[in-house]
Amino acid sequence: MSSVICSVRGCHNNWIKRREQLHQRCFEHNVKWSECCGALYNLHPPPKEEEHLRRRMKALNLKRPPMRPYVCSYHFMDGRPTDEHPYPKKWLGYDVPVKKSRRVLKRLSESDVSMTTSDAVDNCEGDHIHMPLNCDAETQWEDPSPVPLYITLLRKNNLCQLYTGLTVDAFHSVLRLNLLQDDLAERFGVSQSIVSKVVSCWIDIMEENMRDYIPWVPRETIQATMPQCFREKFPNTTCVIDCSETPLQKPCNLDSRGEYYSHYYGQNTIKYLVPIAPCGLIMFISPAYGGRCSDKFITANSGFLEYLRPGDEVMADRGFTITDLLYERKVKLIIPAFTKRGMQLSEEDTINTRRIANVRVHVERVICRLKNFKILSQTVPINLTPKIDNILRICAALCNLRSNIISDVADE
């Protein structure tokens, strides 16, 4: 079943993505999707009857149809094949020609033209008077305007979650699918240049209004909201930090290619630092750097160190060799133990490393929540690099508007 994909052109839903989605955590219920809401879609097999199969293939309108044309739930009017709507009709990847209404003749009653013989003789001068008994053909009604696509999407909570990253009540209009500007222009019936101007303008407006949703909270608030998993073993932790990378379109300039090339991923990327509070709140997000920059370089130059105070404790991975940077500010670094000269870790170091890994995993979960925005998980176009810092802050702010990623946050 792993090779089964949706046959509709442009749709990439398949069983692998469906299975991965079921194992992800639901933002509303804080459990796996398989334990609460279920899958966002199913892949429906082709019908067995030849006539129904022929009609499905006609609806798909494919040049090279597959042997078994599976279709996902998004393309059916009722989310699945039903007696009323057995064939896919929505978002088929091509423009369906609109059928013209049959023009109906509107019949008029015969005219009773009363005319005396004398009048007829007086007025008739060889011209033939013709009174048509039927009117010209005209349409009987106009087709109702189709419901705009964005209205249909935002009526259903699961579709709004898919397209905006938030529930209907939380947010109504932020697309997170990283759609092409040409696609957006087609969806909303405007030119590509207008879409470019609107997107650029609103990125700046949203960033300006949402930057306050990424606060560096005081130490008292961190202690008051600290989850039990931190409170038991690492009660003085101020933040947990990690770096993440997003693929970038290959620049034309050779120097830029070298600057953005990541040896870890083997491609051009942008790299950014994400510190979170123990409760899961993103307290800071760095500007985007080239993929070749080290974790230490980003930590030292992003402005993150300016927020630390003497006595703070920062938890990180082994790759953050920043002990000297934190020592100058009297800040303690909590990292897993290193093996020395091939020797195994002691029992105490092994236990401590396991404890750090158990709580440090929450920063990875927050980064996964960031990557739900396709602009940060798919390849970023090179023309968006001037706006990428604002995009990072917008996505981080939207993540902070969601429910706590750690369920046992203290209520004091």
N, C-alpha and C positions, 0 to 999 in steps of 0.2 A: 504493500500500500504506500510505501515511501515515495514511489515514482508517480503517484496520482496527482495531477495538477488540474486546475480549472482550464477548460478549453477555450474560454472567451478571450479574444485578442486583447492584450494589454493587462490581463488579470494574472497575478502571480500567486494566488492562494493555492496552497497544497497541503498535503497531510503532515509534512514536516513542520511547517509554520503553525499549523493547527495544534499539533502535539506540544510544540514549544510554548505556545500561548496558554495551554491548559496548565502548564507547570509554573507559569509566572504568577505573581501575587496580584490579586484584585485590589485596586486602589480603594474601593468602597468598604469591602468586608475584611481586608487585611489577611486573607487566606488565599490559597491557590484557586485559580479560576475553575479547576475541575471540581472543587468542593463547594462552590456557590453558584456562580452565574453560568458556568459551562462554556462551551466553545462559542466564539463569535460567529462562526459559520460552519456549515457542513458541505461536503462534496457529494452531490447526488449523482448516482450512476445513470447511464443511459437507459431509456425504457426498452422493454423486451419486444413490444409490438413494433413491427416494421413501419407502420404508418406514423406512429408517435415518434419513432426514431428519425424518420425522414423529415418530419416537421421541426424537430429540435435542430437537426443539421441545417435546415433552411433558415431558422432563426439565428444560428451562430454565424452563418454566411462566411465560412472559412474557405480559403483557396486550397489548403491541404488539410482536410479534416482528419483527426486522429481516429484510430480504430474504436476506442471507447471514449466518447466525448462526455467526460464528467463536467458538471457545472456547479459552482458554489452558490450558496444561499443568497448572495447579494444581487444576483441577476433575476431572481424570481419575484413576482409581485407580492407573494405571501411569505417569502423567505424559504419556500420549498415548493415542489410541484403539487398543485391541487387540482381538483376537478374543474374549478373555475378558471385557473391560470396554470395550465400544465407545462407551458413552455417559457423559456427565459425571455424577458422583455426589457430589463433595465441594464443600462451601462454595458452595452454589447460591443463597444469599441468602434462603432461606425454609426453614421447618421441614417436613421430609418426614414425613408421617404414618407411624407405625410400624404395620406390618401385624400384626394379631393372629394368633396361632397357631391353627390349626384344632384345635378340641377333639375329641380322639379318645376313642371309647368303649372302655373297658377291659372286655373280656369275662371273666366269671368262669365256672368250671365249675359244672355243675348240682350241687346239694347232694343228697347221698344221705341223706335224712332217714329214719332207721329208727324206725319207730314200730309197736308192736303194735296189733292191732285193739282189744284191751281198753283199752289206754292212750288210744287215740284216742277211744273211746266215753266213757271216764271223764272225759277232759279237755275234750271238746267240749261246750260249753254254748250252742251257737248262734253262737259267734264264728267268723268265717272266718279261718283261718290262711293268710297269704300270704307266701311266700318268694320274693323277686325273683331271677330268674335272671341279670339284668344289673345291674352297679353303676351308680351315678350317673356322668354324664359328667364327666371331669376332664382337665386338660391333661397331655399326655405329657411335655413338657419346658419349660423356661423359656428365653427368649431370652438369649443371652450379652450381657453388658454391653458397650456400645461402648467402644473405646479412647478415653480423654480426648484432646481436641484438642491440648493442650500436649505430651503424650507423643509424638504423631505428628510434630509440628513439630520436636521436639528430637532425633529419631532421625536425621534427615538433615542433613548438614553445610551444604548450600546453603540449606535452609530456615531453619536456625538462624542462618546469616549474614544472611538476609533479615530475620528477626524480632528478632534481638538485636543485630546489628551486629558480632558476633564469632563465631568458630568454636565448635563444640560443646565442644572441650576448654578453650577460654579462658573461656567464660562460658555459663551455662545458663539463666538466668532473667530477663534484663533485656529487657523489651519496648521496642522503639524506634519503634513505629509510631504513637505519639500517638493511641492508640485512645480513643474516648469512654468515660467511666466507665460509662455504661449498657451499652455493648458488653462491657466487661470483666465487669460484673455478670452478664450473660447467659452469657458464656463459662464462668465459674467457678461459676455457680449460687448467687450471693449477692446481697444487696441493694445498691443503688447507694450507700447511706450507708456501708456497710461498705467498699466499694471506695474511697470518698473518704477514709475514715480510714486505711486501709491504705496507700494511695498517699502521703498526706501524711506518715505516720509513717516510711515507708521512704525517702522522699526525704531526710529529716533524718538517718536512720541511715546511709544510703549516703554522703551528703556528709561526715559526721563521720569515717567510716572510709576515705574515698578522697581526702580533701584532701591527704594526704601524697604522692600520686602526681602532684602538680603542684609539683615542687620548683624553686626558683631555684638552679640548679647553679653552683658556683664557677667562676671564670675558668679555672683549670687544667683542669677537666673539659671546659669548652667548647672549649679548645684541643686537648685530646686526642681529642675526638670530632668535630672539624671536618671536613666533607667537602672533597674536593679542589677543588670548584668555588668554595668560599669561600677555601680556603687559598691559592689562586693570586693572587687579586686583592683580597680583603678579609680578610686574616688576623686582624685585630684586632676583627672584628665580635662583639659580645656577644649581640645579639638582633635579630630582624626583627619589626616591629610592623605591625599593620593593624587596622582596625575592620570589624565586620560587623553586619548588621541582620537582624532576624527580624520578620515581620508580627505585629501584635497586634490582637486584637479591639477594635473601636471602643468606647472608654469612654462611659458615659452623661454624665459630667460634662464640661462644655464646657472648663473649665480643663485637665483631664487630656487632652482631645483635642489642645489646643494644645501641651501639653508633649510628647506622644508623636508628633506629626505630623512626618513626614519629607518635606521638600521634594524630596529626591533620588528617593524611591520613590513619592511622592504618596499615602501612606497612613500609618496609625499603625504605628509599629514600636518595638522596643526595640533599643538599640545597645550594643555591648560591645567592649572592646579585647582583642586576642589577640597577645601577644608570644611568639615561639618562639625557641629556640636554633638555631644554624646547622644542627644535626643533625636538626631537625624536632620536637624535644620542646617541648610547651607548658609554658612556665615560669611563666606567670601568666595569669589571666583575670579581667577586671575585673567589678565588679557591673554590672547592666543599667541603662542610662540611657534617657531618652526619646529618640526619633528626631531631635528638633530640636537635640540637643546636638552641638557640634562635636567634631572629633577632638582639638583642642587642649584643650578643656574636660575631656574624659574622661581624657586623658593626665595632666592636672594634678591631678585630684581622685580618681582611682581608687586611688592608692597605689602605682602602678607606679614612679614616680620614686624612691621610697624604696629600691628594690633596686639602683639604679645606683651605681657607684663611679667616682672620678676615673680617667680613662684609658679608660673604656668607649666603644664605638662602637655607635650604634643606627641601623639601616637602616629607612627608611620611604618612603612615597609622597609626592608633592608636596603633598598635602592636609594633611600634618602640619607646620604652621608653628610648630614648637616649639623653634626654635634658641635663643631666649632662655631657655626653661626648662632646657635641657640645658647652656647655657653657664654658668649659675650653679653647676652641679655638675661642671664641667670634663669634660663628656661630649660627644663629637663626633657630629654628625648626618650621616648619609649619605643624600642624596636625589638624584633626577635633577635635571639642570640646568633652569633656567627660561629661556624666551625673553624677551628684553628689547626692548620697543617694536617688536614685529613682526619683529625681526631673526632670522635663522636661527641655529641652534646651530652652534658651531664644530665642526670635525672631532673634536677631542679630547673636547668635551662630548657629542657624539653617540655616540662609542665608549663613554665612561663610562656614559652613560644606558643603552645596550644591555647593558652588563655588569651594571649594577644590576638591570635587568629580568630578566635570565637567572637570577639567584639569588633575587630577591625573590618570584619565582613560587612558591617553596616554601611561603611563608606562606599563599598562596591555596589551595594544595593541602591544607594542614592545615585551613583553614576549610571546604573542601569535605568533608573527612572529618568535621568537626563536624556539618555540615549533613546527613550521612547519618542522623543521629538526627532523625526527623520532627518532634519537638517543637521543633526549631530551624529547620526549613525550612517548616513549615506555620504557620498562624495560631495564636498562643498564646491560649488562653481568658483572659479578663480575671480570672477567679477564681484563676488560677495565678500571677499576678504576685507575690504574696508569697513564692512558692517558686522564682522564676525564677533567682535568684542561685545557689541550691543546685543547681538543674538544670544550669546552665552548668558548674559545677565538676565535677559527676558526669560529664557528657558529655566534658569535657576530660580527666578522669582515665582514662576508658575509652579515649579515643583514644591516650593515652600507653601503654596496655597493649598496643597493637598493635605490629606490626613497624615498623622504621624506614621513614619515608616517602621518605628519600633513600638510595639503594642503595650509594653509595660512601663511607659513613661510615668514617673512619679506624679502624684496629684497634689503634692503639698503646695 
